[in-house]
Amino acid sequence: MIYNNYSYVLVFTILSCFFAGFGAVCRFALTKGISSIIKSKVPVATLSINCFASFVLGVAFNVFSVFYSIYFSNFVFVMFVGFLGGFSTFSTAIFEGVDLIQNKKIKDGVFLLSYELVMPFAAASIGYFFSMFVLINIV
């Protein structure tokens, strides 16, 4: 649907920013928690968070494509997109990989960068197809 009401767009933009901020705070807390538990040469916290967010995005995309017009409102869609956008942090992942390469840890940096490109895509695909399998058995 196309809405000509600018206040509608403004409200959903503000809500998206709010949920993105909430996702960023959750990411920060989870990064600190994972980093304190897992000590590694390669920052695995960002990789694991991006994989989890991509998996949830794959599930959400499939669920929204099946049930959007029936059960979900635009508010729920904006909530998911905003939160997952703030929760995942691919810019930080690329920064961490480049930082490792600049600090002469080339093998670790290349490892991290290649996994940051492959693993979240695989996680999103797994989430999408997993939810498709579940939805086929439910619907």
C-alpha positions as semicolon CSV with decimal commas, in nm:
position;residue;x (nm);y (nm);z (nm)
1;M;0,000;0,000;0,000
2;I;0,108;0,354;-0,064
3;Y;0,038;0,603;0,211
4;N;0,037;0,976;0,150
5;N;0,048;1,049;0,519
6;Y;0,393;1,181;0,610
7;S;0,330;1,136;0,982
8;Y;0,286;0,763;0,922
9;V;0,629;0,746;0,758
10;L;0,782;0,961;1,031
11;V;0,643;0,742;1,310
12;F;0,775;0,425;1,149
13;T;1,113;0,586;1,083
14;I;1,140;0,686;1,449
15;L;1,029;0,338;1,560
16;S;1,285;0,177;1,331
17;C;1,559;0,397;1,479
18;F;1,443;0,314;1,832
19;F;1,454;-0,060;1,769
20;A;1,790;-0,028;1,592
21;G;1,926;0,146;1,901
22;F;1,786;-0,128;2,121
23;G;1,947;-0,389;1,895
24;A;2,282;-0,209;1,917
25;V;2,265;-0,204;2,297
26;C;2,185;-0,577;2,300
27;R;2,475;-0,641;2,061
28;F;2,714;-0,443;2,283
29;A;2,611;-0,637;2,594
30;L;2,630;-0,971;2,415
31;T;2,970;-0,885;2,264
32;K;3,108;-0,807;2,609
33;G;2,962;-1,129;2,749
34;I;3,094;-1,352;2,470
35;S;3,436;-1,184;2,475
36;S;3,470;-1,241;2,848
37;I;3,381;-1,611;2,813
38;I;3,568;-1,698;2,491
39;K;3,929;-1,584;2,468
40;S;4,050;-1,602;2,110
41;K;4,300;-1,439;1,875
42;V;4,012;-1,379;1,636
43;P;3,712;-1,177;1,761
44;V;3,445;-1,446;1,739
45;A;3,179;-1,246;1,924
46;T;3,097;-1,031;1,621
47;L;3,094;-1,334;1,393
48;S;2,857;-1,528;1,618
49;I;2,624;-1,230;1,663
50;N;2,610;-1,169;1,287
51;C;2,537;-1,538;1,225
52;F;2,259;-1,538;1,483
53;A;2,106;-1,216;1,347
54;S;2,125;-1,351;0,992
55;F;1,956;-1,676;1,097
56;V;1,673;-1,481;1,263
57;L;1,646;-1,260;0,955
58;G;1,611;-1,567;0,733
59;V;1,335;-1,703;0,956
60;A;1,163;-1,364;0,979
61;F;1,176;-1,310;0,603
62;N;1,006;-1,641;0,537
63;V;0,747;-1,595;0,811
64;F;0,662;-1,244;0,691
65;S;0,633;-1,359;0,331
66;V;0,382;-1,628;0,433
67;F;0,183;-1,462;0,710
68;Y;0,235;-1,087;0,662
69;S;-0,106;-1,002;0,524
70;I;-0,285;-1,221;0,777
71;Y;-0,121;-1,175;1,116
72;F;0,153;-0,914;1,112
73;S;0,130;-0,541;1,100
74;N;0,380;-0,291;0,968
75;F;0,481;-0,226;1,327
76;V;0,609;-0,581;1,375
77;F;0,796;-0,564;1,043
78;V;0,963;-0,236;1,140
79;M;1,045;-0,380;1,481
80;F;1,226;-0,680;1,327
81;V;1,408;-0,481;1,062
82;G;1,516;-0,211;1,307
83;F;1,626;-0,449;1,582
84;L;1,813;-0,689;1,353
85;G;1,973;-0,400;1,167
86;G;2,110;-0,260;1,492
87;F;2,192;-0,603;1,633
88;S;2,400;-0,722;1,339
89;T;2,718;-0,530;1,276
90;F;2,891;-0,609;0,951
91;S;3,085;-0,282;0,953
92;T;3,247;-0,381;1,283
93;A;3,322;-0,726;1,143
94;I;3,503;-0,580;0,842
95;F;3,687;-0,334;1,067
96;E;3,805;-0,617;1,294
97;G;3,929;-0,819;0,996
98;V;4,115;-0,526;0,843
99;D;4,258;-0,438;1,186
100;L;4,398;-0,790;1,221
101;I;4,559;-0,763;0,876
102;Q;4,709;-0,422;0,957
103;N;4,854;-0,565;1,280
104;K;5,040;-0,830;1,081
105;K;4,796;-1,110;1,170
106;I;4,721;-1,171;0,805
107;K;4,606;-1,533;0,836
108;D;4,365;-1,446;1,118
109;G;4,235;-1,141;0,931
110;V;4,174;-1,329;0,608
111;F;4,011;-1,611;0,806
112;L;3,777;-1,367;0,981
113;L;3,690;-1,172;0,666
114;S;3,616;-1,485;0,466
115;Y;3,403;-1,631;0,743
116;E;3,219;-1,300;0,785
117;L;3,122;-1,317;0,419
118;V;3,022;-1,685;0,413
119;M;2,881;-1,778;0,754
120;P;2,606;-1,513;0,793
121;F;2,482;-1,585;0,440
122;A;2,475;-1,956;0,522
123;A;2,297;-1,884;0,852
124;A;2,031;-1,675;0,675
125;S;1,980;-1,951;0,419
126;I;1,953;-2,215;0,691
127;G;1,703;-1,998;0,880
128;Y;1,497;-1,942;0,567
129;F;1,484;-2,309;0,468
130;F;1,440;-2,429;0,826
131;S;1,140;-2,202;0,870
132;M;1,007;-2,312;0,531
133;F;1,024;-2,674;0,645
134;V;0,848;-2,588;0,972
135;L;0,581;-2,377;0,799
136;I;0,507;-2,652;0,547
137;N;0,438;-2,891;0,832
138;I;0,224;-2,637;1,021
139;V;0,022;-2,475;0,744
